[in-house]
């Protein structure tokens, strides 16, 4: 059975990171690119968000005993195959 608290914690991480990335996106492009710490912050926030998304995917796959993915991309494909993610949105996450 999927642990909803685990899923919610990962979603909260992604939501908080999105808020931070939206703040960075409001900076003028020249200022953003001129300061290495803005660029590195954005990359880090994006990486952590992707990791949280993959953690959710792998948690669902393990708990529901779906087929074991061989790659991160395949983890998303498994969720599409199982109807967890809509077919028309699958490529969005790959």
RARAJO-V659965 format. One record per residue. N is the residue number from 1. PHI is phi in radians with two decimals (NA if undefined). OMEGA is omega in radians with two decimals (none if undefined). Layout:
[[N/PHI/OMEGA] [N/PHI/OMEGA]]
This chain:
[[1/NA/-3.12] [2/-1.19/3.11] [3/-1.52/-3.07] [4/-1.10/3.13] [5/-1.17/3.09] [6/-1.07/3.14] [7/-1.09/-3.11] [8/-1.10/3.11] [9/-1.09/3.12] [10/-1.19/3.10] [11/-1.11/3.11] [12/-1.07/3.08] [13/-1.03/-3.12] [14/-1.13/3.13] [15/-1.13/3.12] [16/-1.11/3.11] [17/-1.14/3.11] [18/-1.09/3.09] [19/-1.04/3.13] [20/-1.15/3.13] [21/-1.18/3.08] [22/-1.11/3.07] [23/-1.11/3.11] [24/-1.11/-3.12] [25/-1.17/3.14] [26/-1.37/3.12] [27/-1.19/3.02] [28/-1.03/-3.05] [29/-0.94/-3.11] [30/-1.09/3.12] [31/-1.15/3.13] [32/-1.02/-3.09] [33/-1.26/-3.11] [34/-1.32/-3.10] [35/-1.85/-3.08] [36/-1.00/-3.08] [37/-1.24/3.03] [38/-1.21/-3.13] [39/-1.11/-3.13] [40/-1.14/3.09] [41/-1.10/3.14] [42/-1.08/3.13] [43/-1.09/-3.12] [44/-1.13/-3.14] [45/-1.07/3.10] [46/-1.13/3.14] [47/-1.08/-3.14] [48/-1.11/3.12] [49/-1.17/3.09] [50/-1.12/3.10] [51/-1.08/3.12] [52/-1.13/3.11] [53/-1.08/3.13] [54/-1.21/3.05] [55/-1.06/3.10] [56/-1.07/-3.14] [57/-1.01/-3.11] [58/-1.19/3.08] [59/-1.11/3.14] [60/-1.09/-3.13] [61/-1.04/-3.13] [62/-1.17/-3.08] [63/-1.19/-3.13] [64/-1.62/3.11] [65/1.04/3.04] [66/-1.32/-3.13] [67/-1.08/-3.06] [68/-1.39/3.11] [69/-1.32/3.12] [70/-1.63/-3.12] [71/-2.40/3.07] [72/-1.10/3.12] [73/-1.05/-3.12] [74/-1.14/3.09] [75/-1.06/3.10] [76/-1.19/3.12] [77/-1.06/3.10] [78/-1.05/3.14] [79/-1.15/3.06] [80/-1.19/3.14] [81/-1.02/-3.08] [82/-1.54/3.09] [83/1.41/3.11] [84/-1.32/3.02] [85/-1.88/3.14] [86/-1.17/-3.11] [87/-0.93/-3.06] [88/-1.30/3.13] [89/-1.86/-3.08] [90/-0.94/-3.12] [91/-1.19/3.11] [92/-1.07/-3.05] [93/-1.67/-3.10] [94/-1.64/none]]
